[in-house]
Amino acid sequence: MQRIVFIGAGSVVFSKQLLVDILSFEEFHDCCFVFEDIDPERLKLTEKVARMFIEQHRSKATVELYDNIQDAVNGADFVINLVQVGGFDSTRKDFEIPARYGMKQTIADSMGIGGM
């Protein structure tokens, strides 16, 4: 069973989409999704969403929750980092700075204007 670890799994939108993408491959239908986040409420929300999609895909995947990175990555086959550095203020700058120069963008925190 492969262990796929999501660090910063409280980012429910990104976690959900990656989970759905991964579950689209039959090879991962019996994996273990490991979710780690420092916010226990958001972590539980991610767990709820994950279990819903696992059931919809008729997958045998399991879910584990952690609030400690070292414990979460133990035995990992894949680690996906979803943390947001700087919070909402950083996201707002991704829009405001390009706007000063007449450019518009959507969320682009790893590529494009915002990522630069």
Residue frames as a rotation matrix with the C-alpha (Angstrom) as fourth column:
MET 1
0.583 0.813 0.000 0.00
0.813 -0.583 0.000 0.00
0.000 0.000 -1.000 0.00
GLN 2
-0.354 -0.709 0.610 1.45
0.695 -0.636 -0.335 3.33
0.625 0.306 0.718 -1.06
ARG 3
0.158 0.313 -0.936 1.47
0.870 -0.494 -0.018 6.24
-0.468 -0.811 -0.350 1.44
ILE 4
-0.192 -0.106 0.976 0.70
0.690 -0.721 0.057 9.62
0.698 0.684 0.212 -0.10
VAL 5
-0.175 0.008 -0.985 1.31
0.913 -0.372 -0.165 12.46
-0.368 -0.928 0.058 2.36
PHE 6
0.258 0.326 0.910 -0.29
0.565 -0.815 0.132 15.90
0.784 0.480 -0.394 2.04
ILE 7
-0.499 -0.444 -0.744 1.55
0.853 -0.404 -0.331 18.50
-0.154 -0.800 0.580 4.14
GLY 8
-0.883 0.294 -0.367 -0.73
-0.264 -0.956 -0.130 21.49
-0.389 -0.018 0.921 4.75
ALA 9
-0.815 0.566 0.125 -3.79
0.529 0.639 0.559 19.38
0.237 0.521 -0.820 4.02
GLY 10
-0.261 0.726 -0.636 -6.03
0.591 -0.400 -0.700 22.03
-0.763 -0.559 -0.325 5.62
SER 11
-0.628 0.065 -0.776 -5.95
-0.595 -0.683 0.424 23.65
-0.502 0.727 0.467 2.21
VAL 12
-0.107 0.689 0.716 -9.15
-0.009 0.720 -0.694 21.80
-0.994 -0.081 -0.071 1.39
VAL 13
0.725 0.429 -0.538 -9.53
-0.491 -0.225 -0.841 23.01
-0.482 0.875 0.047 -2.21
PHE 14
0.021 -0.804 -0.594 -6.07
-0.973 0.120 -0.197 21.87
0.230 0.582 -0.780 -3.26
SER 15
-0.704 -0.271 0.657 -6.26
-0.519 0.827 -0.215 18.66
-0.485 -0.492 -0.723 -1.22
LYS 16
0.223 0.896 0.384 -9.64
-0.186 0.426 -0.885 17.75
-0.957 0.126 0.262 -2.72
GLN 17
0.721 0.083 -0.688 -8.54
-0.676 -0.136 -0.724 18.29
-0.154 0.987 -0.042 -6.31
LEU 18
-0.323 -0.910 -0.262 -5.32
-0.921 0.365 -0.135 16.32
0.219 0.198 -0.956 -5.90
LEU 19
-0.542 0.207 0.815 -7.18
-0.382 0.803 -0.458 13.51
-0.749 -0.559 -0.356 -4.15
VAL 20
0.577 0.816 0.038 -9.70
-0.267 0.232 -0.935 13.28
-0.772 0.529 0.352 -7.00
ASP 21
0.454 -0.496 -0.740 -6.88
-0.874 -0.087 -0.478 13.33
0.173 0.864 -0.473 -9.57
ILE 22
-0.621 -0.744 0.249 -4.99
-0.782 0.610 -0.127 10.56
-0.057 -0.274 -0.960 -7.74
LEU 23
-0.307 0.586 0.750 -8.13
-0.229 0.719 -0.656 8.44
-0.924 -0.373 -0.086 -7.35
SER 24
0.571 0.500 -0.651 -8.68
-0.730 -0.054 -0.682 8.62
-0.376 0.865 0.333 -11.11
PHE 25
-0.193 -0.708 -0.679 -5.85
-0.810 0.506 -0.297 6.08
0.554 0.493 -0.671 -11.38
GLU 26
0.739 0.535 -0.410 -6.83
-0.296 0.804 0.515 2.51
0.605 -0.259 0.753 -10.51
GLU 27
0.015 -0.857 -0.515 -3.29
0.380 0.481 -0.790 1.92
0.925 -0.184 0.333 -9.20
PHE 28
-0.836 -0.366 0.409 -3.98
-0.162 -0.548 -0.820 4.22
0.525 -0.752 0.399 -6.24
HIS 29
0.100 0.992 0.081 -7.38
-0.453 -0.027 0.891 2.84
0.886 -0.126 0.447 -5.19
ASP 30
0.741 0.141 -0.657 -5.84
0.445 0.630 0.637 1.02
0.503 -0.764 0.404 -2.24
CYS 31
-0.301 -0.904 0.303 -3.37
0.341 -0.399 -0.851 3.69
0.891 -0.153 0.428 -1.09
CYS 32
0.178 0.264 -0.948 -3.18
0.976 -0.168 0.136 5.42
-0.123 -0.950 -0.288 2.27
PHE 33
0.200 -0.055 0.978 -3.79
0.316 -0.942 -0.118 9.17
0.928 0.332 -0.171 2.18
VAL 34
-0.068 -0.325 -0.943 -1.95
0.997 -0.063 -0.051 10.87
-0.043 -0.944 0.328 5.02
PHE 35
0.406 0.294 0.865 -3.10
0.389 -0.912 0.127 14.39
0.827 0.285 -0.485 5.82
GLU 36
-0.220 -0.538 -0.814 -1.03
0.974 -0.170 -0.151 16.72
-0.057 -0.826 0.561 8.02
ASP 37
0.047 0.176 0.983 -1.92
0.290 -0.944 0.155 20.22
0.956 0.278 -0.096 9.14
ILE 38
-0.894 -0.417 -0.166 -1.44
0.297 -0.272 -0.915 22.47
0.337 -0.867 0.367 12.16
ASP 39
-0.593 0.771 0.234 -5.14
-0.804 -0.585 -0.110 23.45
0.052 -0.254 0.966 12.17
PRO 40
-0.914 0.179 0.365 -7.16
0.054 0.943 -0.329 20.53
-0.403 -0.281 -0.871 13.60
GLU 41
0.026 0.990 -0.139 -10.52
-0.106 -0.135 -0.985 21.89
-0.994 0.040 0.101 12.40
ARG 42
0.284 0.019 -0.959 -9.40
-0.924 -0.261 -0.279 22.27
-0.256 0.965 -0.057 8.79
LEU 43
-0.781 -0.610 -0.134 -7.72
-0.624 0.768 0.141 18.87
0.017 0.194 -0.981 8.98
LYS 44
-0.596 0.647 0.476 -11.01
0.153 0.673 -0.723 17.25
-0.788 -0.358 -0.500 10.03
LEU 45
0.381 0.722 -0.577 -12.79
-0.466 -0.389 -0.795 19.01
-0.799 0.572 0.188 7.16
THR 46
-0.177 -0.545 -0.820 -10.24
-0.983 0.146 0.114 17.64
0.058 0.826 -0.561 4.71
GLU 47
-0.926 -0.139 0.351 -10.75
-0.213 0.960 -0.184 14.17
-0.311 -0.245 -0.918 6.18
LYS 48
-0.101 0.980 0.169 -14.52
0.002 0.170 -0.985 14.43
-0.995 -0.099 -0.020 5.70
VAL 49
0.456 0.213 -0.864 -14.14
-0.784 -0.362 -0.504 15.54
-0.421 0.907 0.002 2.07
ALA 50
-0.530 -0.754 -0.389 -11.52
-0.846 0.500 0.184 12.83
0.056 0.427 -0.903 1.40
ARG 51
-0.778 0.269 0.568 -13.70
-0.019 0.893 -0.450 10.05
-0.628 -0.361 -0.690 2.79
MET 52
0.290 0.930 -0.228 -16.61
-0.258 -0.153 -0.954 11.26
-0.922 0.336 0.195 0.66
PHE 53
0.348 -0.208 -0.914 -14.55
-0.934 -0.153 -0.321 11.11
-0.073 0.966 -0.248 -2.56
ILE 54
-0.787 -0.605 0.118 -12.96
-0.605 0.795 0.040 7.78
-0.118 -0.040 -0.992 -1.62
GLU 55
-0.394 0.737 0.549 -16.44
0.081 0.623 -0.778 6.34
-0.915 -0.262 -0.305 -1.21
GLN 56
0.509 0.615 -0.602 -17.66
-0.504 -0.355 -0.788 7.89
-0.698 0.704 0.130 -4.49
HIS 57
0.020 -0.608 -0.794 -14.74
-0.983 0.134 -0.127 6.28
0.184 0.783 -0.595 -6.32
ARG 58
0.932 0.358 -0.059 -15.48
-0.330 0.903 0.277 2.94
0.152 -0.238 0.959 -4.63
SER 59
0.100 -0.990 -0.098 -11.87
-0.439 0.045 -0.897 3.01
0.893 0.133 -0.430 -3.51
LYS 60
0.697 0.017 -0.717 -10.30
0.535 0.653 0.536 0.98
0.477 -0.757 0.446 -0.71
ALA 61
-0.232 -0.820 0.523 -8.01
0.181 -0.564 -0.806 3.89
0.956 -0.093 0.279 0.17
THR 62
0.319 0.248 -0.915 -7.52
0.934 0.081 0.348 4.72
0.160 -0.965 -0.206 3.83
VAL 63
0.400 -0.124 0.908 -7.03
0.007 -0.990 -0.139 8.05
0.917 0.062 -0.395 5.60
GLU 64
0.132 -0.397 -0.908 -4.70
0.985 0.153 0.077 9.01
0.108 -0.905 0.411 8.44
LEU 65
0.759 0.167 0.629 -4.48
0.137 -0.986 0.097 12.42
0.636 0.013 -0.771 10.14
TYR 66
0.063 -0.794 -0.605 -1.43
0.991 0.121 -0.056 14.02
0.118 -0.596 0.794 11.75
ASP 67
0.986 0.147 0.075 -0.52
0.135 -0.981 0.142 17.34
0.094 -0.130 -0.987 13.31
ASN 68
0.397 -0.918 0.007 3.21
-0.334 -0.137 0.932 16.56
-0.855 -0.373 -0.361 13.17
ILE 69
0.568 -0.190 -0.801 5.20
-0.821 -0.066 -0.567 16.51
0.055 0.980 -0.193 9.93
GLN 70
-0.515 -0.856 0.032 7.82
-0.856 0.513 -0.060 14.00
0.035 -0.059 -0.998 11.13
ASP 71
-0.465 0.424 0.777 5.13
-0.173 0.817 -0.549 11.46
-0.868 -0.390 -0.306 12.05
ALA 72
0.568 0.778 -0.268 3.19
-0.380 -0.041 -0.924 12.10
-0.730 0.627 0.272 8.83
VAL 73
0.446 -0.427 -0.786 6.12
-0.883 -0.065 -0.465 11.53
0.148 0.902 -0.406 6.46
ASN 74
-0.374 -0.584 0.720 7.31
-0.702 0.686 0.192 8.36
-0.606 -0.434 -0.667 8.18
GLY 75
-0.444 0.102 0.890 7.20
0.324 0.945 0.053 5.64
-0.835 0.312 -0.453 5.51
ALA 76
0.409 0.665 -0.625 5.91
-0.306 -0.545 -0.780 8.00
-0.860 0.510 -0.020 2.81
ASP 77
0.001 -0.330 0.944 6.11
0.849 0.499 0.173 7.03
-0.528 0.801 0.281 -0.83
PHE 78
-0.212 0.014 0.977 5.04
0.682 -0.714 0.159 10.51
0.700 0.700 0.142 -1.99
VAL 79
-0.234 0.151 -0.960 4.99
0.789 -0.547 -0.279 13.85
-0.567 -0.823 0.009 -0.15
ILE 80
-0.087 0.325 0.942 2.97
0.759 -0.590 0.274 16.78
0.645 0.739 -0.195 -1.50
ASN 81
-0.688 -0.249 -0.682 3.50
0.659 -0.607 -0.444 20.20
-0.303 -0.755 0.581 0.07
LEU 82
-0.036 0.793 0.608 0.38
0.800 -0.341 0.493 22.41
0.599 0.504 -0.622 0.13
VAL 83
-0.053 0.018 -0.998 1.33
0.886 -0.460 -0.055 25.00
-0.460 -0.888 0.008 2.74
GLN 84
0.562 0.244 0.790 0.46
0.584 -0.793 -0.170 28.65
0.585 0.557 -0.589 2.17
VAL 85
-0.344 -0.764 -0.546 3.25
0.937 -0.317 -0.147 30.97
-0.061 -0.562 0.825 3.25
GLY 86
-0.985 -0.157 0.067 2.16
0.158 -0.987 0.007 34.43
0.065 0.018 0.998 4.30
GLY 87
-0.435 0.888 -0.151 -1.58
0.574 0.145 -0.806 33.77
-0.693 -0.438 -0.572 4.49
PHE 88
0.477 0.792 0.381 -4.21
0.821 -0.246 -0.516 35.96
-0.315 0.559 -0.767 2.87
ASP 89
0.602 -0.296 -0.742 -1.95
-0.179 -0.955 0.236 39.05
-0.778 -0.009 -0.628 2.84
SER 90
-0.536 -0.840 0.090 0.49
-0.149 0.199 0.969 37.29
-0.831 0.506 -0.232 0.52
THR 91
-0.315 0.507 0.802 -2.32
0.867 0.498 0.025 36.18
-0.386 0.703 -0.597 -1.76
ARG 92
0.721 0.608 -0.333 -3.64
0.462 -0.780 -0.423 39.74
-0.516 0.151 -0.843 -1.98
LYS 93
0.100 -0.776 -0.622 -0.17
-0.395 -0.605 0.691 40.96
-0.913 0.177 -0.368 -3.05
ASP 94
-0.589 -0.279 0.759 -0.30
0.462 0.654 0.599 38.41
-0.663 0.703 -0.256 -5.90
PHE 95
0.241 0.772 0.589 -3.16
0.968 -0.147 -0.203 40.50
-0.070 0.619 -0.782 -7.30
GLU 96
0.814 0.189 -0.550 -2.23
0.293 -0.950 0.107 44.03
-0.502 -0.249 -0.828 -6.23
ILE 97
-0.089 -0.946 -0.311 1.35
-0.021 -0.310 0.950 44.18
-0.996 0.091 0.008 -7.50
PRO 98
-0.658 -0.144 0.739 0.57
0.690 0.276 0.669 43.07
-0.301 0.950 -0.082 -11.08
ALA 99
0.398 0.900 0.178 -2.50
0.913 -0.368 -0.177 45.36
-0.094 0.233 -0.968 -11.10
ARG 100
0.408 -0.331 -0.851 -0.20
0.138 -0.899 0.415 48.39
-0.903 -0.287 -0.321 -10.53
TYR 101
-0.630 -0.731 -0.262 1.39
-0.234 -0.143 0.962 47.56
-0.740 0.667 -0.081 -13.88
GLY 102
-0.144 0.701 -0.698 -1.88
-0.958 -0.275 -0.078 46.97
-0.247 0.658 0.712 -15.69
MET 103
-0.659 -0.128 -0.741 -1.79
-0.410 0.887 0.212 43.20
0.630 0.444 -0.637 -15.53
LYS 104
0.291 0.783 0.550 -4.54
-0.956 0.218 0.196 40.91
0.033 -0.582 0.812 -14.28
GLN 105
-0.621 -0.468 -0.628 -4.05
-0.454 0.869 -0.198 37.42
0.639 0.162 -0.752 -13.02
THR 106
0.690 0.712 -0.131 -5.81
-0.350 0.486 0.801 34.60
0.634 -0.507 0.585 -11.25
ILE 107
0.724 -0.468 0.506 -4.17
-0.425 0.276 0.862 32.63
-0.543 -0.840 0.001 -8.47
ALA 108
0.800 -0.559 -0.217 -0.70
0.029 0.397 -0.917 31.83
0.600 0.727 0.334 -9.76
ASP 109
0.829 -0.401 0.389 1.45
-0.528 -0.335 0.780 31.29
-0.182 -0.853 -0.490 -6.72
SER 110
0.344 -0.772 0.535 3.94
0.206 0.618 0.759 28.94
-0.916 -0.151 0.371 -8.33
MET 111
-0.372 -0.410 0.833 4.03
0.906 0.033 0.421 30.19
-0.200 0.912 0.359 -11.92
GLY 112
0.278 0.535 0.798 3.37
0.755 -0.635 0.162 33.48
0.593 0.558 -0.580 -13.66
ILE 113
0.063 -0.225 0.972 3.38
-0.122 -0.969 -0.217 36.94
0.991 -0.105 -0.089 -12.17
GLY 114
0.751 0.335 0.568 2.42
-0.572 -0.100 0.814 35.96
0.330 -0.937 0.117 -8.60
GLY 115
0.895 -0.434 -0.105 5.00
0.445 0.846 0.295 33.20
-0.039 -0.311 0.950 -8.47
MET 116
0.125 -0.877 0.464 7.73
0.598 -0.307 -0.741 35.62
0.792 0.370 0.486 -9.47
